[in-house]
Amino acid sequence: MAQTNVNIRMDETLKQQFDRLCNELGLNMSTAFNIFAKTMVRQQKIPFEISLDVPNAETLAAIDDVNHQRNLSKSFHSVAELMEDLNA
């Protein structure tokens, strides 16, 4: 299939952010635009969302606490033991 070039104008900061995201997803910008165009033509709409699951600051802090065994709750061997601690 013959190839052609398409020029797209966008803000430099947006381009850098888009390029970084594409790289994180294992794509280059050309491949990302081709995926978008092919899917849009096939579905006749803006078809999809590709995103990273980026945890918020609170979740990142909780993950760090678990990884470093900080701020963990006590463990209990039974529900009765848990209830006794809650009621104390």
Phi and psi in radians as a Rosetta constraint file:
Dihedral C 1 N 2 CA 2 C 2 CIRCULARHARMONIC -1.161 0.35
Dihedral N 2 CA 2 C 2 N 3 CIRCULARHARMONIC 2.502 0.35
Dihedral C 2 N 3 CA 3 C 3 CIRCULARHARMONIC -1.834 0.35
Dihedral N 3 CA 3 C 3 N 4 CIRCULARHARMONIC 2.653 0.35
Dihedral C 3 N 4 CA 4 C 4 CIRCULARHARMONIC -2.434 0.35
Dihedral N 4 CA 4 C 4 N 5 CIRCULARHARMONIC 2.771 0.35
Dihedral C 4 N 5 CA 5 C 5 CIRCULARHARMONIC -1.659 0.35
Dihedral N 5 CA 5 C 5 N 6 CIRCULARHARMONIC 2.528 0.35
Dihedral C 5 N 6 CA 6 C 6 CIRCULARHARMONIC -2.243 0.35
Dihedral N 6 CA 6 C 6 N 7 CIRCULARHARMONIC 2.228 0.35
Dihedral C 6 N 7 CA 7 C 7 CIRCULARHARMONIC -1.732 0.35
Dihedral N 7 CA 7 C 7 N 8 CIRCULARHARMONIC 2.329 0.35
Dihedral C 7 N 8 CA 8 C 8 CIRCULARHARMONIC -2.186 0.35
Dihedral N 8 CA 8 C 8 N 9 CIRCULARHARMONIC 2.293 0.35
Dihedral C 8 N 9 CA 9 C 9 CIRCULARHARMONIC -1.720 0.35
Dihedral N 9 CA 9 C 9 N 10 CIRCULARHARMONIC 2.304 0.35
Dihedral C 9 N 10 CA 10 C 10 CIRCULARHARMONIC -2.698 0.35
Dihedral N 10 CA 10 C 10 N 11 CIRCULARHARMONIC 2.848 0.35
Dihedral C 10 N 11 CA 11 C 11 CIRCULARHARMONIC -1.006 0.35
Dihedral N 11 CA 11 C 11 N 12 CIRCULARHARMONIC 2.430 0.35
Dihedral C 11 N 12 CA 12 C 12 CIRCULARHARMONIC -1.054 0.35
Dihedral N 12 CA 12 C 12 N 13 CIRCULARHARMONIC -0.718 0.35
Dihedral C 12 N 13 CA 13 C 13 CIRCULARHARMONIC -1.119 0.35
Dihedral N 13 CA 13 C 13 N 14 CIRCULARHARMONIC -0.760 0.35
Dihedral C 13 N 14 CA 14 C 14 CIRCULARHARMONIC -1.056 0.35
Dihedral N 14 CA 14 C 14 N 15 CIRCULARHARMONIC -0.744 0.35
Dihedral C 14 N 15 CA 15 C 15 CIRCULARHARMONIC -1.036 0.35
Dihedral N 15 CA 15 C 15 N 16 CIRCULARHARMONIC -0.788 0.35
Dihedral C 15 N 16 CA 16 C 16 CIRCULARHARMONIC -1.117 0.35
Dihedral N 16 CA 16 C 16 N 17 CIRCULARHARMONIC -0.746 0.35
Dihedral C 16 N 17 CA 17 C 17 CIRCULARHARMONIC -1.128 0.35
Dihedral N 17 CA 17 C 17 N 18 CIRCULARHARMONIC -0.741 0.35
Dihedral C 17 N 18 CA 18 C 18 CIRCULARHARMONIC -1.132 0.35
Dihedral N 18 CA 18 C 18 N 19 CIRCULARHARMONIC -0.757 0.35
Dihedral C 18 N 19 CA 19 C 19 CIRCULARHARMONIC -1.085 0.35
Dihedral N 19 CA 19 C 19 N 20 CIRCULARHARMONIC -0.754 0.35
Dihedral C 19 N 20 CA 20 C 20 CIRCULARHARMONIC -1.070 0.35
Dihedral N 20 CA 20 C 20 N 21 CIRCULARHARMONIC -0.797 0.35
Dihedral C 20 N 21 CA 21 C 21 CIRCULARHARMONIC -1.118 0.35
Dihedral N 21 CA 21 C 21 N 22 CIRCULARHARMONIC -0.780 0.35
Dihedral C 21 N 22 CA 22 C 22 CIRCULARHARMONIC -0.984 0.35
Dihedral N 22 CA 22 C 22 N 23 CIRCULARHARMONIC -0.790 0.35
Dihedral C 22 N 23 CA 23 C 23 CIRCULARHARMONIC -1.065 0.35
Dihedral N 23 CA 23 C 23 N 24 CIRCULARHARMONIC -0.729 0.35
Dihedral C 23 N 24 CA 24 C 24 CIRCULARHARMONIC -1.109 0.35
Dihedral N 24 CA 24 C 24 N 25 CIRCULARHARMONIC -0.533 0.35
Dihedral C 24 N 25 CA 25 C 25 CIRCULARHARMONIC -1.526 0.35
Dihedral N 25 CA 25 C 25 N 26 CIRCULARHARMONIC 0.011 0.35
Dihedral C 25 N 26 CA 26 C 26 CIRCULARHARMONIC 1.416 0.35
Dihedral N 26 CA 26 C 26 N 27 CIRCULARHARMONIC 0.405 0.35
Dihedral C 26 N 27 CA 27 C 27 CIRCULARHARMONIC -2.134 0.35
Dihedral N 27 CA 27 C 27 N 28 CIRCULARHARMONIC 2.873 0.35
Dihedral C 27 N 28 CA 28 C 28 CIRCULARHARMONIC -1.852 0.35
Dihedral N 28 CA 28 C 28 N 29 CIRCULARHARMONIC 2.974 0.35
Dihedral C 28 N 29 CA 29 C 29 CIRCULARHARMONIC -1.102 0.35
Dihedral N 29 CA 29 C 29 N 30 CIRCULARHARMONIC -0.661 0.35
Dihedral C 29 N 30 CA 30 C 30 CIRCULARHARMONIC -1.082 0.35
Dihedral N 30 CA 30 C 30 N 31 CIRCULARHARMONIC -0.777 0.35
Dihedral C 30 N 31 CA 31 C 31 CIRCULARHARMONIC -1.118 0.35
Dihedral N 31 CA 31 C 31 N 32 CIRCULARHARMONIC -0.715 0.35
Dihedral C 31 N 32 CA 32 C 32 CIRCULARHARMONIC -1.074 0.35
Dihedral N 32 CA 32 C 32 N 33 CIRCULARHARMONIC -0.776 0.35
Dihedral C 32 N 33 CA 33 C 33 CIRCULARHARMONIC -1.154 0.35
Dihedral N 33 CA 33 C 33 N 34 CIRCULARHARMONIC -0.661 0.35
Dihedral C 33 N 34 CA 34 C 34 CIRCULARHARMONIC -1.141 0.35
Dihedral N 34 CA 34 C 34 N 35 CIRCULARHARMONIC -0.723 0.35
Dihedral C 34 N 35 CA 35 C 35 CIRCULARHARMONIC -1.037 0.35
Dihedral N 35 CA 35 C 35 N 36 CIRCULARHARMONIC -0.815 0.35
Dihedral C 35 N 36 CA 36 C 36 CIRCULARHARMONIC -1.038 0.35
Dihedral N 36 CA 36 C 36 N 37 CIRCULARHARMONIC -0.859 0.35
Dihedral C 36 N 37 CA 37 C 37 CIRCULARHARMONIC -1.114 0.35
Dihedral N 37 CA 37 C 37 N 38 CIRCULARHARMONIC -0.802 0.35
Dihedral C 37 N 38 CA 38 C 38 CIRCULARHARMONIC -1.105 0.35
Dihedral N 38 CA 38 C 38 N 39 CIRCULARHARMONIC -0.748 0.35
Dihedral C 38 N 39 CA 39 C 39 CIRCULARHARMONIC -1.210 0.35
Dihedral N 39 CA 39 C 39 N 40 CIRCULARHARMONIC -0.687 0.35
Dihedral C 39 N 40 CA 40 C 40 CIRCULARHARMONIC -1.094 0.35
Dihedral N 40 CA 40 C 40 N 41 CIRCULARHARMONIC -0.753 0.35
Dihedral C 40 N 41 CA 41 C 41 CIRCULARHARMONIC -1.123 0.35
Dihedral N 41 CA 41 C 41 N 42 CIRCULARHARMONIC -0.763 0.35
Dihedral C 41 N 42 CA 42 C 42 CIRCULARHARMONIC -1.129 0.35
Dihedral N 42 CA 42 C 42 N 43 CIRCULARHARMONIC -0.730 0.35
Dihedral C 42 N 43 CA 43 C 43 CIRCULARHARMONIC -1.675 0.35
Dihedral N 43 CA 43 C 43 N 44 CIRCULARHARMONIC -0.175 0.35
Dihedral C 43 N 44 CA 44 C 44 CIRCULARHARMONIC 1.037 0.35
Dihedral N 44 CA 44 C 44 N 45 CIRCULARHARMONIC 0.658 0.35
Dihedral C 44 N 45 CA 45 C 45 CIRCULARHARMONIC -2.894 0.35
Dihedral N 45 CA 45 C 45 N 46 CIRCULARHARMONIC 2.949 0.35
Dihedral C 45 N 46 CA 46 C 46 CIRCULARHARMONIC -1.281 0.35
Dihedral N 46 CA 46 C 46 N 47 CIRCULARHARMONIC 1.989 0.35
Dihedral C 46 N 47 CA 47 C 47 CIRCULARHARMONIC -1.689 0.35
Dihedral N 47 CA 47 C 47 N 48 CIRCULARHARMONIC -0.364 0.35
Dihedral C 47 N 48 CA 48 C 48 CIRCULARHARMONIC -2.787 0.35
Dihedral N 48 CA 48 C 48 N 49 CIRCULARHARMONIC 2.969 0.35
Dihedral C 48 N 49 CA 49 C 49 CIRCULARHARMONIC -2.213 0.35
Dihedral N 49 CA 49 C 49 N 50 CIRCULARHARMONIC 2.239 0.35
Dihedral C 49 N 50 CA 50 C 50 CIRCULARHARMONIC -1.953 0.35
Dihedral N 50 CA 50 C 50 N 51 CIRCULARHARMONIC 2.139 0.35
Dihedral C 50 N 51 CA 51 C 51 CIRCULARHARMONIC -2.529 0.35
Dihedral N 51 CA 51 C 51 N 52 CIRCULARHARMONIC 2.792 0.35
Dihedral C 51 N 52 CA 52 C 52 CIRCULARHARMONIC -1.663 0.35
Dihedral N 52 CA 52 C 52 N 53 CIRCULARHARMONIC 2.550 0.35
Dihedral C 52 N 53 CA 53 C 53 CIRCULARHARMONIC -1.521 0.35
Dihedral N 53 CA 53 C 53 N 54 CIRCULARHARMONIC 1.612 0.35
Dihedral C 53 N 54 CA 54 C 54 CIRCULARHARMONIC -1.736 0.35
Dihedral N 54 CA 54 C 54 N 55 CIRCULARHARMONIC 1.981 0.35
Dihedral C 54 N 55 CA 55 C 55 CIRCULARHARMONIC -1.201 0.35
Dihedral N 55 CA 55 C 55 N 56 CIRCULARHARMONIC 2.616 0.35
Dihedral C 55 N 56 CA 56 C 56 CIRCULARHARMONIC -1.352 0.35
Dihedral N 56 CA 56 C 56 N 57 CIRCULARHARMONIC 3.045 0.35
Dihedral C 56 N 57 CA 57 C 57 CIRCULARHARMONIC -1.039 0.35
Dihedral N 57 CA 57 C 57 N 58 CIRCULARHARMONIC -0.699 0.35
Dihedral C 57 N 58 CA 58 C 58 CIRCULARHARMONIC -1.116 0.35
Dihedral N 58 CA 58 C 58 N 59 CIRCULARHARMONIC -0.747 0.35
Dihedral C 58 N 59 CA 59 C 59 CIRCULARHARMONIC -1.172 0.35
Dihedral N 59 CA 59 C 59 N 60 CIRCULARHARMONIC -0.721 0.35
Dihedral C 59 N 60 CA 60 C 60 CIRCULARHARMONIC -1.054 0.35
Dihedral N 60 CA 60 C 60 N 61 CIRCULARHARMONIC -0.704 0.35
Dihedral C 60 N 61 CA 61 C 61 CIRCULARHARMONIC -1.134 0.35
Dihedral N 61 CA 61 C 61 N 62 CIRCULARHARMONIC -0.722 0.35
Dihedral C 61 N 62 CA 62 C 62 CIRCULARHARMONIC -1.136 0.35
Dihedral N 62 CA 62 C 62 N 63 CIRCULARHARMONIC -0.712 0.35
Dihedral C 62 N 63 CA 63 C 63 CIRCULARHARMONIC -1.082 0.35
Dihedral N 63 CA 63 C 63 N 64 CIRCULARHARMONIC -0.750 0.35
Dihedral C 63 N 64 CA 64 C 64 CIRCULARHARMONIC -1.110 0.35
Dihedral N 64 CA 64 C 64 N 65 CIRCULARHARMONIC -0.715 0.35
Dihedral C 64 N 65 CA 65 C 65 CIRCULARHARMONIC -1.045 0.35
Dihedral N 65 CA 65 C 65 N 66 CIRCULARHARMONIC -0.808 0.35
Dihedral C 65 N 66 CA 66 C 66 CIRCULARHARMONIC -1.108 0.35
Dihedral N 66 CA 66 C 66 N 67 CIRCULARHARMONIC -0.781 0.35
Dihedral C 66 N 67 CA 67 C 67 CIRCULARHARMONIC -1.090 0.35
Dihedral N 67 CA 67 C 67 N 68 CIRCULARHARMONIC -0.505 0.35
Dihedral C 67 N 68 CA 68 C 68 CIRCULARHARMONIC -1.881 0.35
Dihedral N 68 CA 68 C 68 N 69 CIRCULARHARMONIC 0.230 0.35
Dihedral C 68 N 69 CA 69 C 69 CIRCULARHARMONIC 0.879 0.35
Dihedral N 69 CA 69 C 69 N 70 CIRCULARHARMONIC 0.879 0.35
Dihedral C 69 N 70 CA 70 C 70 CIRCULARHARMONIC -2.013 0.35
Dihedral N 70 CA 70 C 70 N 71 CIRCULARHARMONIC 2.629 0.35
Dihedral C 70 N 71 CA 71 C 71 CIRCULARHARMONIC 0.960 0.35
Dihedral N 71 CA 71 C 71 N 72 CIRCULARHARMONIC 0.588 0.35
Dihedral C 71 N 72 CA 72 C 72 CIRCULARHARMONIC -1.539 0.35
Dihedral N 72 CA 72 C 72 N 73 CIRCULARHARMONIC 2.592 0.35
Dihedral C 72 N 73 CA 73 C 73 CIRCULARHARMONIC -1.381 0.35
Dihedral N 73 CA 73 C 73 N 74 CIRCULARHARMONIC 2.875 0.35
Dihedral C 73 N 74 CA 74 C 74 CIRCULARHARMONIC -1.191 0.35
Dihedral N 74 CA 74 C 74 N 75 CIRCULARHARMONIC 2.755 0.35
Dihedral C 74 N 75 CA 75 C 75 CIRCULARHARMONIC -1.791 0.35
Dihedral N 75 CA 75 C 75 N 76 CIRCULARHARMONIC 2.672 0.35
Dihedral C 75 N 76 CA 76 C 76 CIRCULARHARMONIC -2.260 0.35
Dihedral N 76 CA 76 C 76 N 77 CIRCULARHARMONIC 2.609 0.35
Dihedral C 76 N 77 CA 77 C 77 CIRCULARHARMONIC -1.657 0.35
Dihedral N 77 CA 77 C 77 N 78 CIRCULARHARMONIC -0.160 0.35
Dihedral C 77 N 78 CA 78 C 78 CIRCULARHARMONIC -2.759 0.35
Dihedral N 78 CA 78 C 78 N 79 CIRCULARHARMONIC 2.858 0.35
Dihedral C 78 N 79 CA 79 C 79 CIRCULARHARMONIC -1.150 0.35
Dihedral N 79 CA 79 C 79 N 80 CIRCULARHARMONIC -0.659 0.35
Dihedral C 79 N 80 CA 80 C 80 CIRCULARHARMONIC -1.069 0.35
Dihedral N 80 CA 80 C 80 N 81 CIRCULARHARMONIC -0.719 0.35
Dihedral C 80 N 81 CA 81 C 81 CIRCULARHARMONIC -1.127 0.35
Dihedral N 81 CA 81 C 81 N 82 CIRCULARHARMONIC -0.702 0.35
Dihedral C 81 N 82 CA 82 C 82 CIRCULARHARMONIC -1.107 0.35
Dihedral N 82 CA 82 C 82 N 83 CIRCULARHARMONIC -0.816 0.35
Dihedral C 82 N 83 CA 83 C 83 CIRCULARHARMONIC -1.119 0.35
Dihedral N 83 CA 83 C 83 N 84 CIRCULARHARMONIC -0.653 0.35
Dihedral C 83 N 84 CA 84 C 84 CIRCULARHARMONIC -1.092 0.35
Dihedral N 84 CA 84 C 84 N 85 CIRCULARHARMONIC -0.717 0.35
Dihedral C 84 N 85 CA 85 C 85 CIRCULARHARMONIC -1.190 0.35
Dihedral N 85 CA 85 C 85 N 86 CIRCULARHARMONIC -0.712 0.35
Dihedral C 85 N 86 CA 86 C 86 CIRCULARHARMONIC -1.112 0.35
Dihedral N 86 CA 86 C 86 N 87 CIRCULARHARMONIC -0.663 0.35
Dihedral C 86 N 87 CA 87 C 87 CIRCULARHARMONIC -1.419 0.35
Dihedral N 87 CA 87 C 87 N 88 CIRCULARHARMONIC -0.181 0.35
